[in-house]
């Protein structure tokens, strides 16, 4: 199996008007450069093998989230980069897709959103399923995209978000 899961990201919580050019460009670089470099390093071997799986971890923030302008822009750029890779390398048996989690029960999420907190309530209000995702659900989507069952799926973004990307009508 030749494949890679690019799962890296840093975010800043700041109002759009407070974002500086330097900070914005640093955030873009930090969120895009690892996926670019790792994928470029592996593509020649994938191309030679006529097989490869690239899964980039995106984010629900690409649908818009207050105080996350730089992070949302970086993850949106990652989606576009993923689609470009998908188009350029599909003929070599290489697929490239995005898994975009919504609010997920992780230590980091809970460190910032304690049970019963305003943060938890705010996030839950935006999830039609009425709960947070679990890491295993994200892993299942990644596993699927890496499998032979997904060999005809490329350039797609799969939101694992309990319906958050759809809105609550």
VMD Tcl script that builds the backbone (N, CA, C; Angstrom):
set m [mol new atoms 507]
animate dup $m
set s [atomselect $m all]
$s set {name element resname resid chain x y z} {
  {N N UNK 1 A 0.849 -1.185 0.000}
  {CA C UNK 1 A 0.000 0.000 0.000}
  {C C UNK 1 A 0.885 1.235 0.000}
  {N N UNK 2 A 0.730 2.054 -0.988}
  {CA C UNK 2 A 1.406 3.339 -1.032}
  {C C UNK 2 A 0.373 4.419 -0.749}
  {N N UNK 3 A 0.550 5.085 0.358}
  {CA C UNK 3 A -0.411 6.128 0.686}
  {C C UNK 3 A 0.100 7.020 1.790}
  {N N UNK 4 A -0.615 8.123 1.951}
  {CA C UNK 4 A -0.262 9.078 2.990}
  {C C UNK 4 A -1.537 9.739 3.499}
  {N N UNK 5 A -1.548 9.982 4.791}
  {CA C UNK 5 A -2.593 10.787 5.412}
  {C C UNK 5 A -1.901 12.030 5.961}
  {N N UNK 6 A -2.207 13.156 5.375}
  {CA C UNK 6 A -1.633 14.427 5.829}
  {C C UNK 6 A -2.578 15.028 6.861}
  {N N UNK 7 A -2.186 14.902 8.125}
  {CA C UNK 7 A -3.030 15.339 9.233}
  {C C UNK 7 A -2.253 16.333 10.084}
  {N N UNK 8 A -2.238 17.554 9.629}
  {CA C UNK 8 A -1.541 18.587 10.379}
  {C C UNK 8 A -2.344 19.865 10.286}
  {N N UNK 9 A -2.358 20.600 11.357}
  {CA C UNK 9 A -3.018 21.890 11.303}
  {C C UNK 9 A -2.824 22.669 12.585}
  {N N UNK 10 A -2.667 23.962 12.430}
  {CA C UNK 10 A -2.667 24.858 13.578}
  {C C UNK 10 A -3.635 25.988 13.258}
  {N N UNK 11 A -4.291 26.473 14.290}
  {CA C UNK 11 A -5.274 27.542 14.106}
  {C C UNK 11 A -5.009 28.648 15.108}
  {N N UNK 12 A -5.477 29.813 14.761}
  {CA C UNK 12 A -5.439 30.949 15.677}
  {C C UNK 12 A -6.850 31.454 15.841}
  {N N UNK 13 A -7.183 31.812 17.052}
  {CA C UNK 13 A -8.491 32.388 17.358}
  {C C UNK 13 A -8.324 33.903 17.394}
  {N N UNK 14 A -8.724 34.565 16.296}
  {CA C UNK 14 A -8.609 36.020 16.265}
  {C C UNK 14 A -9.601 36.608 15.270}
  {N N UNK 15 A -10.044 37.815 15.593}
  {CA C UNK 15 A -10.964 38.522 14.702}
  {C C UNK 15 A -10.258 38.807 13.377}
  {N N UNK 16 A -11.023 38.794 12.316}
  {CA C UNK 16 A -10.468 39.018 10.984}
  {C C UNK 16 A -9.678 40.324 10.910}
  {N N UNK 17 A -10.200 41.383 11.495}
  {CA C UNK 17 A -9.531 42.687 11.413}
  {C C UNK 17 A -8.202 42.725 12.149}
  {N N UNK 18 A -7.952 41.748 13.002}
  {CA C UNK 18 A -6.701 41.694 13.763}
  {C C UNK 18 A -5.619 40.868 13.084}
  {N N UNK 19 A -5.956 40.168 12.019}
  {CA C UNK 19 A -5.004 39.295 11.334}
  {C C UNK 19 A -3.987 40.147 10.579}
  {N N UNK 20 A -2.698 39.890 10.823}
  {CA C UNK 20 A -1.648 40.607 10.094}
  {C C UNK 20 A -1.206 39.789 8.886}
  {N N UNK 21 A -0.611 40.454 7.911}
  {CA C UNK 21 A -0.095 39.757 6.733}
  {C C UNK 21 A 0.902 38.674 7.131}
  {N N UNK 22 A 1.793 39.018 8.031}
  {CA C UNK 22 A 2.837 38.074 8.448}
  {C C UNK 22 A 2.215 36.846 9.105}
  {N N UNK 23 A 1.294 37.063 10.029}
  {CA C UNK 23 A 0.646 35.932 10.708}
  {C C UNK 23 A -0.179 35.099 9.737}
  {N N UNK 24 A -0.874 35.762 8.822}
  {CA C UNK 24 A -1.706 35.062 7.847}
  {C C UNK 24 A -0.854 34.155 6.966}
  {N N UNK 25 A 0.241 34.688 6.442}
  {CA C UNK 25 A 1.114 33.900 5.579}
  {C C UNK 25 A 1.791 32.771 6.353}
  {N N UNK 26 A 2.139 33.026 7.601}
  {CA C UNK 26 A 2.737 31.969 8.430}
  {C C UNK 26 A 1.739 30.843 8.661}
  {N N UNK 27 A 0.487 31.191 8.897}
  {CA C UNK 27 A -0.549 30.183 9.112}
  {C C UNK 27 A -0.794 29.373 7.842}
  {N N UNK 28 A -0.826 30.048 6.700}
  {CA C UNK 28 A -0.978 29.329 5.432}
  {C C UNK 28 A 0.181 28.359 5.226}
  {N N UNK 29 A 1.394 28.842 5.423}
  {CA C UNK 29 A 2.562 27.987 5.239}
  {C C UNK 29 A 2.578 26.802 6.175}
  {N N UNK 30 A 2.273 27.045 7.432}
  {CA C UNK 30 A 2.295 25.965 8.423}
  {C C UNK 30 A 1.248 24.905 8.132}
  {N N UNK 31 A 0.113 25.300 7.574}
  {CA C UNK 31 A -0.957 24.346 7.306}
  {C C UNK 31 A -0.847 23.672 5.947}
  {N N UNK 32 A -0.152 24.286 5.006}
  {CA C UNK 32 A -0.051 23.723 3.657}
  {C C UNK 32 A 1.285 23.055 3.355}
  {N N UNK 33 A 2.358 23.634 3.847}
  {CA C UNK 33 A 3.695 23.147 3.495}
  {C C UNK 33 A 3.902 21.662 3.815}
  {N N UNK 34 A 3.519 21.166 4.994}
  {CA C UNK 34 A 3.748 19.739 5.267}
  {C C UNK 34 A 3.058 18.821 4.257}
  {N N UNK 35 A 1.812 19.119 3.913}
  {CA C UNK 35 A 1.101 18.285 2.937}
  {C C UNK 35 A 1.768 18.358 1.570}
  {N N UNK 36 A 2.191 19.542 1.182}
  {CA C UNK 36 A 2.868 19.722 -0.097}
  {C C UNK 36 A 4.164 18.914 -0.148}
  {N N UNK 37 A 5.004 19.075 0.863}
  {CA C UNK 37 A 6.314 18.429 0.851}
  {C C UNK 37 A 6.219 16.907 0.955}
  {N N UNK 38 A 5.377 16.424 1.851}
  {CA C UNK 38 A 5.254 14.969 2.019}
  {C C UNK 38 A 4.670 14.337 0.763}
  {N N UNK 39 A 3.625 14.953 0.220}
  {CA C UNK 39 A 2.994 14.397 -0.977}
  {C C UNK 39 A 3.952 14.426 -2.162}
  {N N UNK 40 A 4.667 15.519 -2.345}
  {CA C UNK 40 A 5.639 15.585 -3.440}
  {C C UNK 40 A 6.720 14.520 -3.294}
  {N N UNK 41 A 7.125 14.233 -2.078}
  {CA C UNK 41 A 8.162 13.222 -1.855}
  {C C UNK 41 A 7.667 11.821 -2.211}
  {N N UNK 42 A 6.380 11.556 -2.000}
  {CA C UNK 42 A 5.844 10.215 -2.235}
  {C C UNK 42 A 5.293 9.999 -3.639}
  {N N UNK 43 A 4.936 11.059 -4.332}
  {CA C UNK 43 A 4.310 10.912 -5.649}
  {C C UNK 43 A 5.137 10.134 -6.671}
  {N N UNK 44 A 6.448 10.318 -6.770}
  {CA C UNK 44 A 7.185 9.535 -7.768}
  {C C UNK 44 A 7.033 8.021 -7.568}
  {N N UNK 45 A 7.097 7.555 -6.340}
  {CA C UNK 45 A 6.926 6.129 -6.073}
  {C C UNK 45 A 5.517 5.657 -6.379}
  {N N UNK 46 A 4.538 6.474 -6.049}
  {CA C UNK 46 A 3.147 6.133 -6.366}
  {C C UNK 46 A 2.953 6.057 -7.880}
  {N N UNK 47 A 3.496 7.036 -8.576}
  {CA C UNK 47 A 3.357 7.071 -10.030}
  {C C UNK 47 A 4.015 5.840 -10.656}
  {N N UNK 48 A 5.206 5.478 -10.182}
  {CA C UNK 48 A 5.889 4.293 -10.715}
  {C C UNK 48 A 5.106 3.020 -10.435}
  {N N UNK 49 A 4.468 2.951 -9.271}
  {CA C UNK 49 A 3.682 1.775 -8.890}
  {C C UNK 49 A 2.301 1.774 -9.538}
  {N N UNK 50 A 1.930 2.893 -10.147}
  {CA C UNK 50 A 0.592 3.072 -10.704}
  {C C UNK 50 A -0.486 2.833 -9.650}
  {N N UNK 51 A -0.179 3.312 -8.446}
  {CA C UNK 51 A -1.124 3.185 -7.330}
  {C C UNK 51 A -0.714 4.153 -6.229}
  {N N UNK 52 A -1.693 4.759 -5.627}
  {CA C UNK 52 A -1.411 5.598 -4.469}
  {C C UNK 52 A -2.687 6.174 -3.892}
  {N N UNK 53 A -2.642 6.430 -2.608}
  {CA C UNK 53 A -3.777 7.029 -1.906}
  {C C UNK 53 A -3.267 8.227 -1.107}
  {N N UNK 54 A -3.887 9.358 -1.341}
  {CA C UNK 54 A -3.565 10.576 -0.605}
  {C C UNK 54 A -4.841 11.033 0.082}
  {N N UNK 55 A -4.785 11.140 1.389}
  {CA C UNK 55 A -5.923 11.652 2.155}
  {C C UNK 55 A -5.425 12.848 2.953}
  {N N UNK 56 A -5.977 13.985 2.655}
  {CA C UNK 56 A -5.647 15.195 3.390}
  {C C UNK 56 A -6.767 15.489 4.376}
  {N N UNK 57 A -6.392 15.897 5.568}
  {CA C UNK 57 A -7.391 16.210 6.584}
  {C C UNK 57 A -7.744 17.685 6.473}
  {N N UNK 58 A -8.984 17.919 6.119}
  {CA C UNK 58 A -9.500 19.273 5.974}
  {C C UNK 58 A -10.199 19.709 7.241}
  {N N UNK 59 A -11.217 20.523 7.073}
  {CA C UNK 59 A -11.914 21.051 8.240}
  {C C UNK 59 A -13.273 21.611 7.854}
  {N N UNK 60 A -14.186 21.530 8.790}
  {CA C UNK 60 A -15.494 22.153 8.646}
  {C C UNK 60 A -15.371 23.667 8.499}
  {N N UNK 61 A -14.258 24.236 8.933}
  {CA C UNK 61 A -14.091 25.695 8.867}
  {C C UNK 61 A -14.124 26.225 7.439}
  {N N UNK 62 A -13.948 25.364 6.444}
  {CA C UNK 62 A -14.019 25.835 5.060}
  {C C UNK 62 A -15.419 26.320 4.714}
  {N N UNK 63 A -16.392 25.999 5.543}
  {CA C UNK 63 A -17.769 26.472 5.354}
  {C C UNK 63 A -18.011 27.795 6.073}
  {N N UNK 64 A -16.992 28.281 6.765}
  {CA C UNK 64 A -17.083 29.547 7.483}
  {C C UNK 64 A -17.223 29.342 8.974}
  {N N UNK 65 A -16.358 29.982 9.730}
  {CA C UNK 65 A -16.400 29.925 11.186}
  {C C UNK 65 A -15.764 31.204 11.712}
  {N N UNK 66 A -16.444 31.902 12.606}
  {CA C UNK 66 A -15.872 33.142 13.132}
  {C C UNK 66 A -14.506 32.915 13.785}
  {N N UNK 67 A -13.648 33.898 13.639}
  {CA C UNK 67 A -12.339 33.933 14.299}
  {C C UNK 67 A -11.353 32.884 13.786}
  {N N UNK 68 A -11.572 32.381 12.589}
  {CA C UNK 68 A -10.678 31.363 12.035}
  {C C UNK 68 A -10.302 31.664 10.582}
  {N N UNK 69 A -10.161 32.935 10.234}
  {CA C UNK 69 A -9.933 33.319 8.836}
  {C C UNK 69 A -8.714 32.635 8.228}
  {N N UNK 70 A -7.579 32.693 8.890}
  {CA C UNK 70 A -6.362 32.104 8.342}
  {C C UNK 70 A -6.443 30.596 8.220}
  {N N UNK 71 A -6.948 29.948 9.251}
  {CA C UNK 71 A -7.076 28.487 9.240}
  {C C UNK 71 A -8.053 28.053 8.156}
  {N N UNK 72 A -9.193 28.739 8.068}
  {CA C UNK 72 A -10.188 28.398 7.047}
  {C C UNK 72 A -9.612 28.589 5.649}
  {N N UNK 73 A -8.864 29.661 5.446}
  {CA C UNK 73 A -8.243 29.903 4.144}
  {C C UNK 73 A -7.238 28.802 3.812}
  {N N UNK 74 A -6.453 28.386 4.792}
  {CA C UNK 74 A -5.461 27.332 4.566}
  {C C UNK 74 A -6.134 26.005 4.235}
  {N N UNK 75 A -7.176 25.652 4.964}
  {CA C UNK 75 A -7.866 24.383 4.703}
  {C C UNK 75 A -8.625 24.436 3.379}
  {N N UNK 76 A -9.118 25.622 2.993}
  {CA C UNK 76 A -9.738 25.771 1.674}
  {C C UNK 76 A -8.698 25.586 0.575}
  {N N UNK 77 A -7.523 26.137 0.781}
  {CA C UNK 77 A -6.436 25.952 -0.181}
  {C C UNK 77 A -6.041 24.481 -0.269}
  {N N UNK 78 A -6.054 23.779 0.861}
  {CA C UNK 78 A -5.736 22.349 0.863}
  {C C UNK 78 A -6.771 21.569 0.054}
  {N N UNK 79 A -8.043 21.955 0.142}
  {CA C UNK 79 A -9.073 21.308 -0.679}
  {C C UNK 79 A -8.772 21.500 -2.160}
  {N N UNK 80 A -8.430 22.711 -2.544}
  {CA C UNK 80 A -8.126 22.995 -3.941}
  {C C UNK 80 A -6.877 22.243 -4.404}
  {N N UNK 81 A -5.859 22.220 -3.567}
  {CA C UNK 81 A -4.644 21.471 -3.871}
  {C C UNK 81 A -4.964 19.988 -4.064}
  {N N UNK 82 A -5.809 19.454 -3.213}
  {CA C UNK 82 A -6.193 18.042 -3.297}
  {C C UNK 82 A -6.897 17.748 -4.614}
  {N N UNK 83 A -7.801 18.619 -5.026}
  {CA C UNK 83 A -8.499 18.419 -6.301}
  {C C UNK 83 A -7.522 18.500 -7.481}
  {N N UNK 84 A -6.555 19.401 -7.389}
  {CA C UNK 84 A -5.562 19.522 -8.456}
  {C C UNK 84 A -4.723 18.252 -8.559}
  {N N UNK 85 A -4.287 17.733 -7.423}
  {CA C UNK 85 A -3.532 16.472 -7.415}
  {C C UNK 85 A -4.384 15.356 -8.004}
  {N N UNK 86 A -5.659 15.317 -7.624}
  {CA C UNK 86 A -6.566 14.276 -8.120}
  {C C UNK 86 A -6.639 14.295 -9.645}
  {N N UNK 87 A -6.758 15.483 -10.211}
  {CA C UNK 87 A -6.853 15.607 -11.668}
  {C C UNK 87 A -5.537 15.211 -12.333}
  {N N UNK 88 A -4.432 15.675 -11.797}
  {CA C UNK 88 A -3.135 15.429 -12.428}
  {C C UNK 88 A -2.683 13.972 -12.345}
  {N N UNK 89 A -3.104 13.246 -11.316}
  {CA C UNK 89 A -2.533 11.917 -11.089}
  {C C UNK 89 A -3.534 10.773 -11.168}
  {N N UNK 90 A -4.779 11.036 -11.502}
  {CA C UNK 90 A -5.779 9.966 -11.601}
  {C C UNK 90 A -5.374 8.904 -12.622}
  {N N UNK 91 A -4.778 9.313 -13.713}
  {CA C UNK 91 A -4.377 8.365 -14.759}
  {C C UNK 91 A -3.304 7.388 -14.285}
  {N N UNK 92 A -2.660 7.685 -13.158}
  {CA C UNK 92 A -1.631 6.804 -12.597}
  {C C UNK 92 A -2.187 5.911 -11.486}
  {N N UNK 93 A -3.493 5.874 -11.325}
  {CA C UNK 93 A -4.080 5.052 -10.264}
  {C C UNK 93 A -3.958 5.676 -8.885}
  {N N UNK 94 A -3.703 6.965 -8.853}
  {CA C UNK 94 A -3.541 7.685 -7.584}
  {C C UNK 94 A -4.818 8.469 -7.304}
  {N N UNK 95 A -5.326 8.324 -6.095}
  {CA C UNK 95 A -6.481 9.116 -5.689}
  {C C UNK 95 A -6.053 10.112 -4.618}
  {N N UNK 96 A -6.744 11.235 -4.593}
  {CA C UNK 96 A -6.496 12.259 -3.579}
  {C C UNK 96 A -7.844 12.781 -3.104}
  {N N UNK 97 A -8.076 12.697 -1.815}
  {CA C UNK 97 A -9.355 13.100 -1.236}
  {C C UNK 97 A -9.142 13.828 0.080}
  {N N UNK 98 A -10.201 14.477 0.524}
  {CA C UNK 98 A -10.205 15.215 1.795}
  {C C UNK 98 A -11.189 14.559 2.746}
  {N N UNK 99 A -10.794 14.387 3.985}
  {CA C UNK 99 A -11.712 14.067 5.080}
  {C C UNK 99 A -11.756 15.316 5.953}
  {N N UNK 100 A -12.953 15.864 6.122}
  {CA C UNK 100 A -13.114 17.129 6.842}
  {C C UNK 100 A -13.962 16.920 8.095}
  {N N UNK 101 A -13.315 16.776 9.240}
  {CA C UNK 101 A -14.066 16.563 10.478}
  {C C UNK 101 A -14.756 17.832 10.963}
  {N N UNK 102 A -15.864 17.609 11.628}
  {CA C UNK 102 A -16.501 18.663 12.408}
  {C C UNK 102 A -16.045 18.513 13.847}
  {N N UNK 103 A -16.796 19.062 14.797}
  {CA C UNK 103 A -16.417 18.945 16.208}
  {C C UNK 103 A -16.300 17.473 16.615}
  {N N UNK 104 A -15.151 17.115 17.141}
  {CA C UNK 104 A -14.849 15.715 17.450}
  {C C UNK 104 A -14.357 15.588 18.882}
  {N N UNK 105 A -14.823 14.554 19.560}
  {CA C UNK 105 A -14.437 14.269 20.955}
  {C C UNK 105 A -12.963 13.886 21.024}
  {N N UNK 106 A -12.127 14.871 21.261}
  {CA C UNK 106 A -10.701 14.627 21.451}
  {C C UNK 106 A -10.250 15.367 22.702}
  {N N UNK 107 A -9.067 15.031 23.173}
  {CA C UNK 107 A -8.529 15.730 24.345}
  {C C UNK 107 A -8.388 17.224 24.074}
  {N N UNK 108 A -7.918 17.575 22.892}
  {CA C UNK 108 A -7.744 18.981 22.557}
  {C C UNK 108 A -9.088 19.703 22.522}
  {N N UNK 109 A -10.090 19.081 21.899}
  {CA C UNK 109 A -11.412 19.705 21.847}
  {C C UNK 109 A -11.957 19.915 23.254}
  {N N UNK 110 A -11.823 18.898 24.102}
  {CA C UNK 110 A -12.363 18.992 25.462}
  {C C UNK 110 A -11.560 19.951 26.342}
  {N N UNK 111 A -10.297 20.138 26.044}
  {CA C UNK 111 A -9.505 21.105 26.810}
  {C C UNK 111 A -10.052 22.516 26.627}
  {N N UNK 112 A -10.642 22.758 25.472}
  {CA C UNK 112 A -11.191 24.081 25.167}
  {C C UNK 112 A -12.708 24.164 25.298}
  {N N UNK 113 A -13.370 23.022 25.451}
  {CA C UNK 113 A -14.833 22.978 25.511}
  {C C UNK 113 A -15.265 21.939 26.540}
  {N N UNK 114 A -15.175 22.307 27.783}
  {CA C UNK 114 A -15.515 21.391 28.876}
  {C C UNK 114 A -16.995 20.997 28.805}
  {N N UNK 115 A -17.329 19.776 29.253}
  {CA C UNK 115 A -18.742 19.382 29.312}
  {C C UNK 115 A -19.552 20.402 30.109}
  {N N UNK 116 A -20.676 20.811 29.539}
  {CA C UNK 116 A -21.541 21.786 30.187}
  {C C UNK 116 A -21.158 23.233 29.949}
  {N N UNK 117 A -20.070 23.482 29.222}
  {CA C UNK 117 A -19.596 24.855 28.992}
  {C C UNK 117 A -20.382 25.535 27.868}
  {N N UNK 118 A -20.221 26.850 27.798}
  {CA C UNK 118 A -20.826 27.612 26.703}
  {C C UNK 118 A -20.257 27.167 25.354}
  {N N UNK 119 A -18.966 26.876 25.339}
  {CA C UNK 119 A -18.338 26.413 24.105}
  {C C UNK 119 A -18.960 25.123 23.612}
  {N N UNK 120 A -19.157 24.184 24.520}
  {CA C UNK 120 A -19.789 22.922 24.134}
  {C C UNK 120 A -21.189 23.177 23.588}
  {N N UNK 121 A -21.968 23.993 24.278}
  {CA C UNK 121 A -23.340 24.288 23.848}
  {C C UNK 121 A -23.356 24.963 22.478}
  {N N UNK 122 A -22.422 25.876 22.253}
  {CA C UNK 122 A -22.348 26.585 20.977}
  {C C UNK 122 A -22.056 25.602 19.836}
  {N N UNK 123 A -21.096 24.714 20.055}
  {CA C UNK 123 A -20.785 23.723 19.020}
  {C C UNK 123 A -21.957 22.780 18.790}
  {N N UNK 124 A -22.537 22.266 19.862}
  {CA C UNK 124 A -23.655 21.325 19.725}
  {C C UNK 124 A -24.841 21.940 18.999}
  {N N UNK 125 A -25.065 23.223 19.201}
  {CA C UNK 125 A -26.184 23.898 18.542}
  {C C UNK 125 A -26.052 23.854 17.019}
  {N N UNK 126 A -24.845 23.709 16.526}
  {CA C UNK 126 A -24.612 23.668 15.085}
  {C C UNK 126 A -24.517 22.275 14.500}
  {N N UNK 127 A -24.779 21.249 15.314}
  {CA C UNK 127 A -24.664 19.865 14.846}
  {C C UNK 127 A -26.055 19.229 14.815}
  {N N UNK 128 A -26.660 19.087 13.632}
  {CA C UNK 128 A -27.989 18.492 13.566}
  {C C UNK 128 A -28.088 17.114 14.219}
  {N N UNK 129 A -27.018 16.338 14.210}
  {CA C UNK 129 A -27.045 15.008 14.832}
  {C C UNK 129 A -27.115 15.087 16.351}
  {N N UNK 130 A -26.831 16.254 16.921}
  {CA C UNK 130 A -26.966 16.449 18.359}
  {C C UNK 130 A -25.859 15.852 19.204}
  {N N UNK 131 A -24.729 15.533 18.591}
  {CA C UNK 131 A -23.586 14.992 19.336}
  {C C UNK 131 A -22.312 15.333 18.584}
  {N N UNK 132 A -21.201 15.107 19.245}
  {CA C UNK 132 A -19.907 15.311 18.613}
  {C C UNK 132 A -19.448 14.014 17.961}
  {N N UNK 133 A -18.578 14.151 16.983}
  {CA C UNK 133 A -18.016 12.982 16.333}
  {C C UNK 133 A -17.012 12.283 17.233}
  {N N UNK 134 A -16.674 11.067 16.852}
  {CA C UNK 134 A -15.681 10.274 17.575}
  {C C UNK 134 A -14.493 10.016 16.645}
  {N N UNK 135 A -13.292 9.987 17.188}
  {CA C UNK 135 A -12.117 9.755 16.345}
  {C C UNK 135 A -12.236 8.509 15.464}
  {N N UNK 136 A -12.907 7.477 15.962}
  {CA C UNK 136 A -13.062 6.244 15.177}
  {C C UNK 136 A -13.860 6.494 13.896}
  {N N UNK 137 A -14.787 7.441 13.944}
  {CA C UNK 137 A -15.584 7.757 12.754}
  {C C UNK 137 A -14.732 8.461 11.704}
  {N N UNK 138 A -13.836 9.298 12.152}
  {CA C UNK 138 A -12.906 9.959 11.232}
  {C C UNK 138 A -11.964 8.910 10.636}
  {N N UNK 139 A -11.458 8.028 11.486}
  {CA C UNK 139 A -10.544 6.971 11.033}
  {C C UNK 139 A -11.211 6.057 10.010}
  {N N UNK 140 A -12.495 5.769 10.186}
  {CA C UNK 140 A -13.211 4.901 9.244}
  {C C UNK 140 A -13.271 5.538 7.855}
  {N N UNK 141 A -13.498 6.844 7.802}
  {CA C UNK 141 A -13.533 7.536 6.511}
  {C C UNK 141 A -12.159 7.509 5.847}
  {N N UNK 142 A -11.125 7.738 6.636}
  {CA C UNK 142 A -9.760 7.693 6.103}
  {C C UNK 142 A -9.451 6.294 5.581}
  {N N UNK 143 A -9.797 5.292 6.360}
  {CA C UNK 143 A -9.559 3.906 5.961}
  {C C UNK 143 A -10.266 3.586 4.643}
  {N N UNK 144 A -11.491 4.053 4.511}
  {CA C UNK 144 A -12.228 3.820 3.266}
  {C C UNK 144 A -11.506 4.459 2.085}
  {N N UNK 145 A -11.120 5.721 2.210}
  {CA C UNK 145 A -10.441 6.392 1.103}
  {C C UNK 145 A -9.119 5.716 0.744}
  {N N UNK 146 A -8.502 5.037 1.696}
  {CA C UNK 146 A -7.241 4.330 1.436}
  {C C UNK 146 A -7.460 2.945 0.838}
  {N N UNK 147 A -8.679 2.473 0.833}
  {CA C UNK 147 A -8.967 1.106 0.395}
  {C C UNK 147 A -9.180 1.013 -1.116}
  {N N UNK 148 A -9.172 -0.222 -1.609}
  {CA C UNK 148 A -9.470 -0.466 -3.017}
  {C C UNK 148 A -10.913 -0.112 -3.358}
  {N N UNK 149 A -11.795 -0.120 -2.369}
  {CA C UNK 149 A -13.196 0.230 -2.607}
  {C C UNK 149 A -13.360 1.680 -3.062}
  {N N UNK 150 A -12.365 2.503 -2.793}
  {CA C UNK 150 A -12.430 3.921 -3.165}
  {C C UNK 150 A -11.567 4.241 -4.387}
  {N N UNK 151 A -11.241 3.241 -5.184}
  {CA C UNK 151 A -10.321 3.461 -6.305}
  {C C UNK 151 A -10.897 4.358 -7.399}
  {N N UNK 152 A -12.205 4.550 -7.418}
  {CA C UNK 152 A -12.842 5.396 -8.428}
  {C C UNK 152 A -13.346 6.706 -7.825}
  {N N UNK 153 A -12.908 6.990 -6.608}
  {CA C UNK 153 A -13.294 8.222 -5.919}
  {C C UNK 153 A -12.042 9.071 -5.758}
  {N N UNK 154 A -12.049 10.218 -6.371}
  {CA C UNK 154 A -10.895 11.105 -6.259}
  {C C UNK 154 A -11.338 12.561 -6.375}
  {N N UNK 155 A -10.625 13.419 -5.667}
  {CA C UNK 155 A -10.935 14.842 -5.688}
  {C C UNK 155 A -12.145 15.230 -4.862}
  {N N UNK 156 A -12.532 14.371 -3.934}
  {CA C UNK 156 A -13.746 14.603 -3.156}
  {C C UNK 156 A -13.431 15.045 -1.732}
  {N N UNK 157 A -14.379 15.775 -1.162}
  {CA C UNK 157 A -14.306 16.178 0.247}
  {C C UNK 157 A -15.465 15.524 0.981}
  {N N UNK 158 A -15.138 14.773 2.016}
  {CA C UNK 158 A -16.153 14.094 2.823}
  {C C UNK 158 A -16.176 14.735 4.201}
  {N N UNK 159 A -17.295 15.369 4.511}
  {CA C UNK 159 A -17.462 16.009 5.812}
  {C C UNK 159 A -18.007 14.990 6.801}
  {N N UNK 160 A -17.265 14.765 7.875}
  {CA C UNK 160 A -17.668 13.870 8.956}
  {C C UNK 160 A -18.049 14.791 10.110}
  {N N UNK 161 A -19.295 15.269 10.071}
  {CA C UNK 161 A -19.647 16.392 10.942}
  {C C UNK 161 A -21.062 16.369 11.504}
  {N N UNK 162 A -21.743 15.242 11.410}
  {CA C UNK 162 A -23.095 15.162 11.953}
  {C C UNK 162 A -24.071 16.112 11.291}
  {N N UNK 163 A -23.771 16.531 10.081}
  {CA C UNK 163 A -24.638 17.432 9.336}
  {C C UNK 163 A -24.321 18.906 9.512}
  {N N UNK 164 A -23.271 19.229 10.244}
  {CA C UNK 164 A -22.932 20.638 10.504}
  {C C UNK 164 A -22.704 21.438 9.229}
  {N N UNK 165 A -22.125 20.815 8.215}
  {CA C UNK 165 A -21.830 21.536 6.977}
  {C C UNK 165 A -23.093 21.873 6.195}
  {N N UNK 166 A -24.217 21.281 6.584}
  {CA C UNK 166 A -25.481 21.535 5.899}
  {C C UNK 166 A -26.269 22.671 6.518}
  {N N UNK 167 A -25.960 23.024 7.737}
  {CA C UNK 167 A -26.750 24.010 8.470}
  {C C UNK 167 A -27.923 23.320 9.139}
  {N N UNK 168 A -28.653 24.062 9.938}
  {CA C UNK 168 A -29.774 23.461 10.673}
  {C C UNK 168 A -31.129 23.945 10.177}
  {N N UNK 169 A -31.172 24.472 8.953}
  {CA C UNK 169 A -32.445 24.873 8.353}
  {C C UNK 169 A -33.244 25.641 9.275}
}
mol reanalyze $m
mol bondsrecalc $m
mol representation Tube
mol addrep $m
